[in-house]
Amino acid sequence: MAMTFAGVISFTSCKKDSANTMDPMSMEIATEEASVRLANSGYQEEITNELISANGQEYYTEGTIEYKSGNEVLAVVNFETNSNENASLIQNGISTEFDLKKKKQGSKYKKVIIVGADKMSSIIDYTDRTTCIIFGDGGGAVLLEPGTEDVGIMDSMLKSDGSGAQHLHMKAGGSRKPASLETIKNREHFVYQEGSSVFKFAVTNMADAAEEVMKRNNLTGDDVAFLVPHQANKRIIDATARRMNVGEDKVMLNIQKYGNTTSGTIPLCLWDYESQLRKGDNLIIAAFGGGFTWGSIWLKWAYDPK
């Protein structure tokens, strides 16, 4: 049974999506975001030491970003996660281990660009009205660098449960079931999602992750400036906020503007709310995605608005 527009608004809070009619690849979205983030930071593009990109669609994204942005990097990591929703969280967690924590000893990587971008409209079945209306195209980028101040990524946790793959995946196109005339005829190269199963798992585990990071760092709702949640479903976001004991005024929300842009949701939230953030603000980032994968990050904001 097709979900009505009113039903989508009620359940997800998605009022419009951001499907891109100009037909760019997700690589091109990512390239634009990386360049904008570098320009806004005041840095020259050539100084970036590492580029971490994530998307579920292009296997050569990272090299093209490097080439098109004029950005000579020392190390490139690409996550073709197909766990798009959690990609930005995974990137940030991994980058924390890429020597960025070594503030006093000196870090190998001085500046790292985290890019999350996906063109979901290219892999959505527009005859599946329960899924297609939820997703949008978009991307964002974050610049990380080591420092001596007590700001940045303070703690993170990531978890996964492979039993969830059956509920959120693409049926064909990988090594298990390569593309063929049959898979194309059967429309198996689109996102497949069992909404109720994904919701039940996400509504518990995203909140669990945020709560765990807060508890082990002795943070309360009063200490948190903002929850930065993956923008999949407002009911999941609300459940996470309640567990953290933070009010709606402390929840970043833009699903009503862009829909679920998967790996772009968290950097887009930071972009939309950047002017409201102050140096030292405690942000709790929480996400959930295919796999299943989920996790949370405690981020202490590093600068005041310009």
Secondary structure, 3 states (H helix, E strand, C coil): CCCCHHHHHHHHCCCCCCCCCCCCCHHHHHHHHHHHHHHHHCCCHHHCCEEEEECCCCCCHHHHHHHHCCCCCCEEEEECCCCHHHHHHHHHHHHHHHHHCCCCCCCCCCCEEEEEEEEHHHCCCCCCCCCCCCECEEEEEEEECCCCCCCEEEEEEEEECHHHHHHEEECCCCCCCCCCHHHHHCCCCCEEECHHHHHHHHHHHHHHHHHHHHHHCCCCHHHCCEEEECCCCHHHHHHHHHHHCCCHHHECCCHHHHCECHHHHHHHHHHHHHHHCCCCCEEEEEEEECCCEEEEEEEECCCCCC
